[in-house]
Amino acid sequence: MSASLSGGARAVARCDLLGSAPYSDMPGGLYRGYLTPAYWAACERLAAWMDDAGMQVRCDPAANCIGRYEGTIANAPALLIGSHIDSVRDGGRYDGPLGILLGIECVAALHRAGRRLPFPIEVIAFGDEEGSRFPAAMLTSRAVAGTLAAEALDMADAEGVALAALIDPVTYLDAARAPGTTLAYLEAHIEQGPLLEAEGLAVATVTGIAAQLRLQLTVTGMAGHAGTTTMPLRRDALAGAAEMILAVERIARDDASDLVATVGRIEALPGAANVIAGAVRCTIDIRSGDIERRDRAADAIVEAIAAIAEARGLQSVIEPVHDLPASPCDPALMNLMDAALAAAGQLPRRIVSGAGHDAMVMAALCPTAMLFVRCRGGISHNPAEHVDPADAEIALQGMLGFIDRLGATFEPA
Ligand SMILES: [Zn+2]
């Protein structure tokens, strides 16, 4: 790779290199599951790049690849910079790796300049964020944050390969970082949405991960013959569910905020062309950076569904599936990031992340900061995922400015 590339362009080029064999387990596309041959190949490649950038490299008991660049003050807590190296099946090349490669570029730039911060910097490649191999997500950041339970390791992938057969479950939780040893966690990630592109911005400061509520809706009516049941006599669960789904959409639209609500899965029973649907099951996913806003919307949705059911002579039952609180980024770190981006010539912009990231797990351990990088068309979890090298360079300058500012405000214990 040419030495004349900017750090941002080099990070993008390295994501591209990691997008195919031997760093992918899928011919003609990218799939890198946790602890697969492609996974280990990618860790080996990252370790070599970390070494080139002046870092001491280790693999922790959860198989996270970590590079450490010492600071000037002994025993100072480390700034952790990272993201995930695993991918979804037939995924994009930048979702995860970009944040790791930009972290390596931060250290490479400091190393080239012969500079050290008061605190050490560690770049971490988390092994499992997507949960695309084992039936659990964010396994490795939960291990590092110390929030993973040993029972969670007792699982197997779709082929029946036990996690414990691939990695030592006895030492796994030793990946936890001792409280007080981590100054902050910084993650750059592609936006995975269309907002930055629509606004003509390369990057934005992330305010946090949205609170998410997942509900299961069951609508029950009366199954009947599609040819003989006259329209006034019907109690059609599917037509009722359709009206309910439109109500979900309308309530979220009318809020005109960061609130989003989605019915992404629907099942009609008995599911035959000549039978009026007697029951429908569907999911409702509601998210906002503001949990009160989310819960107000959820209340409005529940009320609207009940009214529609009543008017149509249907029964509706709503059960919670999961309820994740918002994970706000640290306000002081957000200010440092805003200042760093402004110094890099960017208009200030803050956005909430509708998607989950390792940062939300790391928030249990230390203050967190996130930076979003524009991706073309907002497309992600798709081979068409694309990041402009110039945007990655702006992100890199923002991260370096953030590190400088963190260094200037650092007070040793
Ligand atoms: Zn990701």
Residues whose N, C-alpha, C, O or C-beta is under 5 A from the ligand:
A	BS01	ZN	D95 G96
